[in-house]
């Protein structure tokens, strides 16, 4: 496939099924049905030995890999054997507790006091099992890892219980299964609740979830942080994975977009202001341009830092992988810097060990920005995280040849091997085009011509003589961080932290321009399609995120970088028509009521601004429905409700879901509408209400019920349709799902339920010291579920998995309270047997520390 027009290389041409040496093939059980079901490790090994003569496991070695990284000296010769040994062993499982979860303290206590002790006492396959333990460098014991294999988790009863615990809590959003090194970049961003954060290459979303946790930290129930997160990804399918992952967070402070990261729009109002009175919004938005306090730039990479969980990379690895991605990584990094506010912080990170994708990209960004940014020394942060400084010296390998300087690169390869890949970044421009006997070059550094000293004449102009001395960068690249597998039994990772000192200069266009003649078809031919990103379950995802739509001979100047990219010139997503074509097709047909939909035969194609096939984002302004919702639930006037509701359907009569957005997400949406809808929004807002479509629901005073996702936010602000249940009745509701009014253990509860209006209601778990007739203040410990008050019963409107998780939480809380009461009683009994003098001595011994 070529790189021109409709024949341009597409992502689908590189899709291959990913194999994994650590996973037993399902075909074994098909070929050997007698071995299916429960099996021992010995049985598994026997089946592997008895496979067909053509089968063999992946070889966890690659001579090219060894040669390349030994030459780059990423580890010392003395460490090499240990380094390779770790790369050839499976990666330990790791997971993180969601700090914004209502039950995060209970889950942490359960890990510390239950599983850590019980698992340590178990003996599996005759070997002592290493207990799960928290990652020492992650704050507040919120991240854990273990060395358990899948077979161990399934075989042993205690481990199986732990495995089911992980699956359940991950599904409900209380924990996230994530590789340990993948948790590191967000920690160095120093995100605060008021920050605007951009995750440029976000899918599958584990880091985005971390960023949302940081935004929501310290927020009280019923309140929202001032900040927000925009999570972007190029691939539509990966955006869906991102939405599924972040949906567990239940946040109204998130927008998911679908753009090429290197061309992410800035929505400049002063350049693209249009009249959008059709949206009912005549006021200026709170912001006039998208700029961010924090940017996470976790770019597409060759992924050889993930060899421990994706061993098929061993056989596919080659040095050209990093060379093909270098240009794209620089573009994404530069776009991130341009979207960053002065004083803001940006993280550049990869899961690659290749200096061409790491230090070379960082050095090129520093050179192009010319003092507007700096590398931050974060060596004092997270002191228990073992990291190594970035490299100052490296070489570039292309087609089996090592180059130490750009002047050594043959001219026919300079479209692939660019000057920015080398430590110095020096460019050598040819001055003779027709003379094939000699090659005369001039050194150009920092946009200025050299003194005119020409290089020595070479016999073969196509293959210049290599330089003897490797270049050494003068930039402070030692401030970058390299994480290697054998330091703390992890994967490999690279992280650099940028701080923006000033706006990018408009006069430095030459240094900011991209390398010339970077034909996308040639570059993509060099890119290995093995990029690995970790999904929510720690499973590898094959992706080439960000490589599609790469341009040839693109130049980005400082004005574009500071004031926003011209979407007409730069947006070449293959899935989007040209703007002229869109304008023609977006015109409403005589049979349609609005330009937000197109008719194709019997099917209607949704339109979001200029984006075809994308659901529109519209402010919901049906005052009749909104007033009915507010009256039915008794929503307080102090809660910012009107103006914060959106829908994804142009037809108000068929709206199924109503989403709630925070104030600053609202500002971004208003800016996007006024600027011409440059943002291609895949998901936005917190699902607050859903239309009840059952026959009984259509006769209720309010057609919309409160969703499980929106309940924690709106609960403190509603005054009607609330019931307070005892622990017994609450548990019965979770178990049986539907209970008649007369069948509740507490008859008073059934009577109160029968007096509510038909429709949605909220059942709150009553505290032991409260009476049913008393309202209790909503706080972080309040447990509530959405229900439907029918004509004769109360039915739970919660998913089965959420009911199961709540039952687990209640049983753990009950056991904890019982243990605490028993301990208190024992202490009281012991205290009661003492005489008066002993009691006085104990009282004197009390100190603030012991009381605390």
N, C-alpha and C positions, 0 to 999 in steps of 0.2 A: 504493500500500500504506500502510495506516495504522500507528499506533504502539501499537495496543492488542491484547492477547491474541495469538491465532495470526496476526493480520494485521500483526504488528510488522514493520517494515522489516528485511529480512535482507541480509546481505552479497551473496548471489547476485543480488539485484535490481540491483546496481550493477556487476556484472562486465562488462567490455568488453575486447575484444581490443586489446592495446597495439600501436600501430604505431610505427615508428622511421624518421625521415627518413634516418638514417645507414646504413640497411640496404636493399639492393636487394630488391625484392619477388620472391618465387619465381615469381609469375605471369608475369613477363617471359619467363623461360626456357620456360614452358609455351606462351606465345603465340608465341615465337620460338625454336623448337627448334634452328634452325641456329646460334643464338648461344650455346647452352649449352656447358658445359665451360670450358676455359681461355679467357680473354678478356683483352683489354687495357683499361686505363681509358678509352681512346678509344671502344672498342666499347661499354663500359658507358654512357658518356655519350650515344652515338648512340641506344642503345635507350631511354634516358630521354627523349631529345628526340622520338623517334618513337612514344611511347606514345599511347594513344587521346586524343581531344579532351577527355574528361571528367577526365583525370588531371592532378593538379598536386601538387607537394610541399607539405609543411607550411610555412606562413609562420612564420619564426622571429622573430616580433614580435607584440606585443599592446599596443595603445594604453592599455588599462586598467592593464597591468603597468607601463608606463613612467610613467604619471601617478601611480600609487600609490607607487612607490619613489622617484621624484623628490621627492614631497611628504614622504616619511619621511626623506629625506636620509641614506640608508644609505651613499652615496658622494658625494663633492663633485661639483659641476657640471662641473669641469674633467676629472674621471675618467669621467664618464658614458659617453662614446663608447667609451672603452677597455673599460669594464666590459661594455657590451652586445656589443662585438665578441667578447670572450672567451666570453660566454654563447652565441653563435651558432656556435661552432666545436666540433667533437667533442672529447670529453674524452680526454686521454692515458691509455693503459693503465698500470696500476700493479699490483705484486704484492709480496708479503712472504715472506721466508724463515722457515720455522718454526724458531725458535731451539732447540726441544727435539728436533729431528730429529737422528738419528745422523750424518747427512751434511751438516749445515748449513754447516760450514766448507768442505767440498769444493765445495758448490754456490756459495758466495760467491766462492771462488777461481776457479771456472769462469766466473762472471759478470765478475769483475774482470780476469782474465788472458786469457780466450778471447773471449767475446761482445763485451765492451766494445771490444776492439781490432779484431776481425774485422768487426763491424758498422760501425764508424767508417770502415773502409777501403772499404766498399761504396758503390756509386753506383746509386741506384734512380731510374728514369725521368728520368735526366739531372740529378738533384738530389742534392746531398750529404746523406746521411742523418745525422741527429743521433743519436749513440750513446746507448745506454741508460746511465743513470747513477743512482747511489743518491740517495734523498731526503736532503737535507743535515740535516734535523732529526730523522730517525729514528735511534735509537742503533745503533751497530756495523755500519753499512752493511747492515742486514737488510731494508730496503725500497727498491724500485727502481721507476723509471718510464721510459717511452719514448714517442715520438711516432709510432710506426709505425701505419699503417692496416692494415685487414684485407687489402686488395688487395696491399699491399707484403709482408705476411707470407706470402702465398700465391704471389706471383710470383717473388720472388728466392730463389735456392737457399739462401743463407746465412740469410736471414730465415726461410725455411721451416723450416730446422733449428732456429732459435731458437723458432719457434712450436711445433714438436713437443716441444721441451725443456720449454716452459711447460706444455703439456697433460699430459705424462707426470708431471712433478714435482708438479703440482697434484692429479692423480688419486691419487698415492701419499701425499699429505699433507706433502711436503717444502716446498712453497710454497703460498701462498693468493693467488689473484687478487682484489684488493680495491681499491676506490677510495682514493686517497691520504688525503683528509680523513676517511674512515671509520676510518683507523688512529689518529687523534689522541685521541679520548676515553679509551680504555684507558690511554694513556701518562700522563695526568694523574691517574689513580686511585691511582697508587703502590701497586700490588698486591704483597704479599709472600707467600712460600710458605706461611705459616701462616694466611692470611686466609680467612674465609668470604665469598664474593662472590655477589651476586645480580645477574643480568642480566634485567631485568624484561620487556623487549620484545626478545627475543634473535634471532628468525629474521631472515635466513637463517643467521646463525651466524658470520660473519667476525670480529666483535668478541669473541664467546664464545671462539673459537679463540685469539685474542690473550690473553684472560684466563687460559685454561688454560696457555698457554706461560709466562706469568708465574708461575703457581702451581708449575709444574714446573721452573722455572729452578733451577740449582745442585743438583738431585737426582742422586744416583749411580744407576747401573744396579741394578735390583732393589730400589730403595727408593721410598717414596711420600712426597709432601709432606704436611704436616699440614692444609693448607687444602683447600678444595673450591669448586666453582662450581655454583650452581643457575641453569639457563637456562630462562626461561619464555616462552611465547608463547600467545596466545589461540587462534589458528587451528590446527586439527589438521593440515591439509596443510602449513602452514609449519613446524609442529613436526617433521614427517617430513623436511623439507628441512634443518632444524636438526640433526636426528639424523644425517643423512647427512654433513653438513659436519663435525661434531665427531667422528664415528666415525674419521676419519683421524688423530685425535690419539692414539688408543689409551690412554685414561685411565680409571682407576677412581675418579676424584675428581669426577665429574660426575653431576648429576641433571637431567633435562629434564622440565619440568612444563607443564601445559596449563590456564592460568587467565587470567581477566581480570586485567590487571596492577593495576588500581586496587582489586582485592579479593583480592590474594594472601594466602593464609592464613598465620598465624604459629604455628599448632599449639601453643597454650598448654596445657601439661600440667596446670597447677593449675586450669584452668577446665574441661577436657574429659577428665580422667583416667578411664579405664575399665580393667577387668580384661581383659587379653588373654592369659590363660593358654593359649588355644588355639594361640597362636603359639610356645609354649614359652619365653616370655620373662617371667620373674617379677621381674627386676631393673629398677631405675630406669635410664633412659637417661642418657648422659653430659651431655645438655643438656635443658632443660625448656621452651625457647621458641626459635623461629627468629628469630635476630637476626644481622646481617651487619656485617662490618668495612668492606666496600666495596659500594656499590650503583651499577650503571650503569642510568641511566634514559634510554634513547634512544627517545623517545616517538614515536607515530604523528604524522605532520605532513603538511602540504600538499605538501611535497617540491619546492618551486620552486628549491631549491639544486642540484637534479640536472638542470636543463634541458639541460646539455651532453650528457648520455647518454640523456635521455628528452625529446626536443624536442616530442613531442605535447602536453606540458604547456602549451606556449605558447598553443594555441587553447582549452584548457580552463580556463586560469587565471582566477580572479576573487578579489576581496578578501574575499568571504564564506567562502572556504576556511578561513582561519585563525580566523575568528570561531567557526565551528562546532566546531572542535577544542579551543579554549582551555579549556573546562570539563573535558574529559576529561584534558587534559595536566596541569592543576592537580591533579586527583584522583590521577593516577598518581604525580606528584611528591610529594604529601603521603603517599601510602602508602609510597613509598620511604624518606622521612624517618622514618616511624614504625617501619620495619623496621631502620633503621640503629642500630648501637650508639653510645653516647656516645663521642666521640672518633673516630668513623668518618668516612669521606669518601664523598660521593655526587656523581656527574656527571649533570647534566641536559643533554641535547643534542638537536638537531634538524638535519635537512638542509633547513631552511627559512630564508628571509631575513626573514620577516614578524615584526615586533616583537610583534604580538599573541600569537604562538606562542612567543616567545623571552623578551625582557625583561619583558613583561607577566606571564608565568607565573612567572618567577623572583621578581618583585616581590611577587606575590600569595602565594607560598610563604613568603617572608620575613615578610610581614605576619601571616600566620596562625600562624607559629611563634613570633613575638614574642620574639626574643632567644635562642631555644633553638638556633638555627643561625646560621651566618655564611657570607658569600661569601668564598672564599679567593682571595687575589691570587697568581696563578701566572705573572705576567709574567716572572719570572726563570727559569722552567723552559722547556726546549726553546728556547733563545734564537734558533736559526736558523729557527724557525717564525714566519713573518710573520703576525701577528694584529692585529686592531683592537679597541679597547675597546667595550663594550656601549653602547647608546643610553640617554640619560637622559630624552629627550623624544620622544614620538611621538603620533600621532593614530589614531583608529579610524574606519574607513569602513564604512558599512552602507547598502545599497540606494542607492548613488551619492551619499550625503551624508557629509561629514566631520564628526566630533565631536571636540572637544578636551577635553571633560569629561563625566562621567556625567550631570550635571544637564541637559545639552543633549539627551539621548536621549529620544525620545518614549516614553511609558509603555507603549505597546503593543509596543515593540521591546525592552523591558528584560529580557525573558526570554531574548533572544539576545545583546544587547550588555549585558554586566554591568559593574559598577563595577570589578571586578578587572582589566579590560582596559586601564584608564587608568593613567597614571604615578602619580597620587596614591592611587588606590584608594579615594577618598572616596565614600561612599554617601549619596544624597539620597532620603529616604523621604517619600512623600506623606502629608499629614495630612487632606486633603479628598477623600472618595470620590465624593460626589454632586454637588459643585459643578463644572459643566462650563464655567463662565465664567472661573474662575481656578484656578491651581494653586499651592498653598502647599507648600513643601518644607522639611524640616529636615535639616541636615547632621549626619550620624552618622559619626564618625571614631574608629577603634580601639575600637568597641563603646561609646562614650560619646556622650551627646546633646550637641549644640552649645549655645551660649548662648541659642539661641532666635531668632536673627536670621533672618527669613524672606527669601526671594528676592523680587525684584521681580515684580509681576503681569505676566502675558503674555497677549497677545490670543488666541493659538491654543494651547490646552493640549496638543494633540496634536503640535505642532511648536514646541517652545520655541526662543527665540532663541539662536543659537550664541554661545559665549563667544569673546571676541576673543583672549585669550591662552592659548597651549597650556600644559598642566600640565608641570611638571618634577619628576621623582622625586627625593626626598631620600635614597634608598637608594644604596649604593655599586655601582650597576649597571655602572660602568666596569670592574669586575673581571671581568665576563663577557668572552667572546672571540667575535669575529666573524671568520671566514675568508672572504675574497672571492676570486672566480676569478682576477682579473688580477694578484694579488700574487705567486702562485707557480704559476700555470697549473694550477689545481685546480678542484674544485667549490666550492660555498658551504656553510658549516657554522656552527652556533652551539653554544657550550659554556659551561656555568657549573659551577663547582666549589663544593660545599657542605661545610661541616665542622660536625658536630653537637657542640654545647657542653654540652647538658643534656637530660634527658628532657622530653618535651612536657608542659606543665602541664595537669592535669585540670580546672582552673578556667576555662580559656579556651575554653569550648565555642562561644561565639557567634562568635568570630573564626575558629574552625576549621571552622564549618559551611559547606556549599557554597551557592552562589547558589540562591535559591528559583525554582520554576517553570521548571526546565531540562528541559522535556519532550523525551524522547529522539527522538520523531518529528520535532519541529521542528528540533532540533540536527542530526540526521542529514541533514535536507533541505538544510542549509547546507554540509555537508561535501562537498568534492570528493573523488571516489573515484580520485584520481590519486596517492595516496601511493606513493612509490618507495623501496624498500629494495634494497640491492645484494646480489646473490647471489654465490656463490663464484667465478663466472666473470666477474664484472663486468657481468652482464646485469640489466636492470631487471625487477622483479617488481611486478605490480599488486596492491595490497593495501589493505585498510582495517583493518589490524590494530588491535584494541582498541576499535573503535567499536561493535561488536555488544554488545548487553546493557547499553548505557548506561541509567541509571535517571532517572526523573523525581523531583524533589524529594527527593534523597538528602541526608541530613545525617550527617556523620561527626564524632563528638565526640572529645575528647582521650583518654577512657578506652579507646575502641575503637582509636584510633591507637596507643596504647602497649601495650595488652594483647591486641590481636588482634581481628579482625573476627568477629562472630557469623555463622558460615557459614549458619545457618538463615535469617537475615534478609537477608543480602546476596548470596548466590549465586543468580543468576538466569540462568545460562547456558542458552540455549534448547535446547541439546543434552542437558541433564540434567533428569531428572524431579524433582519436588519430593521432599523428604526423606521425607514420609509415604508417597508412592507407591513410593519406592525400598524402604522398609522392608517394604512389603507384597509387592513383587515379588521381593525378595531372599530371602524365606523359601524354604528348600529344599523341593522337591517330594518326594513319596514315593519317586520313582525316582532322586533324586540323592543323592549321598553328602555333599555340602557345600553351604553357601550361597554359595560363591565362583563357582558357575556357575548359570545359569538354562537351562531347556529350552524352546525354541520349536520344537515339532514335532520334526524330526530335527536341528536345529541347536542348539548350545549357546552361550549368550551368556555371555562371561566377565564377572566382576564384581570390581572392585578397591575394596573398601570400599563406599562409596555411589555409586561411579562405574560406571555400566552400560556394557558394551561395551568395557571397558578391561582388558587382561591384569593379573592380580594380581601383586603383588611379594611373594614368599615366601622366607623363609630356607630354604636347602637343608640338611636335617638327616638325610639318609640315611647313617648312619655306615658301613654296609656298603660303599656305593659310594665314599664319601670315603676310607675306609681303604685300599681297593683302589687308588685313584688315587695316594695318598701312597706306598704300597709299590711300585707299578709304576715310578714316576718317581723314587723315592728323595727325596722332598721333605723338606727339613731341618725339624726340630722348631722351629728358631728363626724360621721363616717363619710369620707370622700367617695361618693357613689356615682352620682350623675356625671357624665362626661368621662368616666373611667371604664365604660363598658364597650366592648367591640364584638363584632361577629364576622364570620367568614362567608356569609351568604347575602347576596344582594336583595333577595326577596324576604322582607320582614315577616311575611305570613308563614314562611317555612323555616324560620330560624330554629335550629335544634339545640344549639349551645351558645351560651353567652359567656364571654371571657372578661376577666377583670385585669386591668393594667395599672401599674404604679404611676406616680406623677411624672417621673422622668422617662419612662417608656412612652407615656402619652406625649411628652415633648418631642421625642424622637419621631414618633409616628406623624405628628403634625408637621414637623420639619420635612419629613419624607414626602408628604402630600403636597406641600407648598413648593418643594424643589423638583417635583416632577416624578415622584415615585421611582427613584433610582435603586432603592433597596428591594431586592427580591426576597420577600419574607416567606419563609417556610412555616414558621410557628411563632406565635407571640401570645403572651398573657396566660393567666391562670384560669382554668375552666371553673367558673363559679356556679353557673346554673345550667341544668339540662331540662329540656321539655319532656314531660311525662306523657308518653304516647298510649298508655293503656286506656281501655274504655273508662275505667273509674277515674283515671287522671284527667281526662277531658272534661269531666263534670266538676272538678275541684275548683275552688275560688281562684287559685293560682296554678297556672299550667306548668310552672317551672319549679323544679326541686333543687335544693342545694347539693352540689356534687361533693364527693368525699375529699377531693383536692382542695376545694375552696372553703370547706367547713372551718379549719383552724383559723383562717384569717377573719371570717365574718362572724364567728360565734360570739366574741365579746361585744359585738355591735347589734345583736338582735335581742328583742325583748318578748317576742311571742313564739308560740309553737315549740316550747321547750319543756321537756320532762326530766325529772331527776329520779334515777332508778337506784335501787339497792344493788349491792354486788351480786346477789343471787339472781335477781330479775335481769340484770345486765348480762350476766353470763348465759342465762337461758335464751335471751334474744340472739346472742352470738351462736349458740348451739343449734337452736331450732328454727331460726330465721323468721318464723311467723308465729305469733302467740295471740290468742283471743283475749279480750279485755278481762273476762272472768277467770282466766287461767293463770294470771300473774300471782306470784307468792304473796306479794303485798297488795291487798285489795284496793288500798288507797291509790296506788299507782295506776291500776286499771281504771279506776273511776276518773282520775285526772286525764288519762289518755282519751277516754270516751267523750270528754268535754271539749277537746281540741277540735279545730276546724278540719274538715276533710282535706288531706294533702300531706305535704312533707312536714316532718317535725324532727327535732333534735333530741336525742336521749343522752343525758349526761350521767356518768357514773358518780353517784352520790358518795361524799366522804362519810366516814362512819360517825363523825360527831355532828352531822347536820341532819335536820329534820326534812321530810319530804316537802313540807310547805315553804321551806326557806330557800331563797335563791343563794347560790354560792358564787363567789367571785371567780372568774376564769383566770387561770394562770398556767404556767408551763406544765403543771402536773395534771391539768384537767383532761379527762378521757371522755370523748363524745363520739357518737356515730349518727349518721343520717338515717332516718326511718320514714315509713309512709303510714300515716294514720288512715286506715281503711274504715269501712263502715262498721266492722265488728272486731277488728284486730289491729295489731301493730306489726308491720313487716320491715325487716332490715334491708336497707338500700346500700349494702357494702359488699364488695367482692368476697368470694370464699377465702382467698389468700389473706385478705386483711382481717377477716374474722378469725382465721387460724392464728395469725400473728398476735392479735389482741388477746386471745385465749392464753397463748403462751406467756405473754407479758403479765397477765393477771395471775397466772399460776406462780410465776417467779416472784411477783410482788407479795403474794400471799405467803409463800414459803419464807421470804425475807422477813416479813412482819412477824411470823410465828417464831422464827429463830431469834429475832430481836427481843420479842416479849419474853421468851424463855430465858434469854441471857439476863434481861433486866430483873426477872423474878429471882434468878439464882443470886444475883448481886444483892437484891433486897433481903433475901433470906440470910445470906452471909452477914450483911450489915445488921440484921435484926438480932443475931446471936451474940453481938458484942455488948460489953457492959458500957456504962456511961463514960468512964475514963478513956476507953478505947475509941469510942465514938468521937470524943473531944479531940483526941490526938489526930484522928483521920481528918477532921474538919480543919485543924490547923495546917495539915499537910497539903491542903488544896491550894493550887496555884492557877493563875490564868491559863497556863499551858495545859494543865490537866483538865481544866474546865472546858477549854476549847476543843 
